[in-house]
Amino acid sequence: MNVEIHKSWKPYLQKEFDKPYFKNLIEFVKTEYQNYTCFPKGSQIFNAFNYCPFESVKVVIIGQDPYHGLGQANGLSFSVNTGVNHPPSLKNIFKEIENDLGISYPENGNLEYWASQGVLLLNATLTVRANEAGSHQKKGWEQFTDAVIKLISSKNQNIIFLLWGGFAKKKKKLINTDNHTVLETGHPSPLSANRGYWFGNKHFSKTNFQLLQDGESEIDWEPKKR
């Protein structure tokens, strides 16, 4: 099966694309996009991979579902299209960056700039029906993205995985923690953050410190228009 994804990923993921579950998943997604409004738009479904080639991955941030509101999702976890109002979780991410690194709260909520520096912004489910959170869960996306996490863990060294919230923390079992750094905290959603499980985690400065320890360049966490 030919999937439109950055060529650097294809040698590693082609065997997944050829499996029956993935073929069934693609048929499901095609039918959903034909019959309903779904997000992100078709050309953006694999943006996490297209903006962050395999050999560039330094950091992995795992989300759950794309945003299901009109015009929000752009294929990168927690990110929105340029000019779109910031959802609550993204607001809290930016507030933590401001507290952690002194970077002023940005206007732009598009995280393509992070991805271009080696941050894989990976949702566990890559598509969703409009206004129906979780509507494309348990259709095969999770099997695919779990395979991606295991691939990154097995083929690389010194990747930093940021696991935010209970769902993401369950992915820890897919990661070889002897070879990689795993940072865990609460989810940035208001429900978690307002109960004291998000703010003060300092994941952004900790990530940059670890990158320097591993001989890598830091991430510029200030979103910029590209």
Stockholm file with secondary structure:
# STOCKHOLM 1.0

chainA/1-226         MNVEIHKSWKPYLQKEFDKPYFKNLIEFVKTEYQNYTCFPKGSQIFNAFNYCPFESVKVVIIGQDPYHGLGQANGLSFSVNTGVNHPPSLKNIFKEIENDLGISYPENGNLEYWASQGVLLLNATLTVRANEAGSHQKKGWEQFTDAVIKLISSKNQNIIFLLWGGFAKKKKKLINTDNHTVLETGHPSPLSANRGYWFGNKHFSKTNFQLLQDGESEIDWEPKKR
#=GR chainA/1-226 SS CCCCCCTTTHHHHHHHHTSHHHHHHHHHHHHHHHHSCEESCGGGTTHHHHSSCGGGCCEEEEESSCCCSTTTCCSSTTCCCTTSCCCHHHHHHHHHHHHHHCCCCCSCCCTHHHHHTTEEEEESSCCEETTBTTTTTTSSHHHHHHHHHHHHHHHCSSCEEEEEHHHHHGGGGGSCTTTSEEEEECCSSHHHHTTTSSTTCCHHHHHHHHHHHTTCCCCCCSCCCC
#=GC SS_cons         CCCCCCTTTHHHHHHHHTSHHHHHHHHHHHHHHHHSCEESCGGGTTHHHHSSCGGGCCEEEEESSCCCSTTTCCSSTTCCCTTSCCCHHHHHHHHHHHHHHCCCCCSCCCTHHHHHTTEEEEESSCCEETTBTTTTTTSSHHHHHHHHHHHHHHHCSSCEEEEEHHHHHGGGGGSCTTTSEEEEECCSSHHHHTTTSSTTCCHHHHHHHHHHHTTCCCCCCSCCCC
//
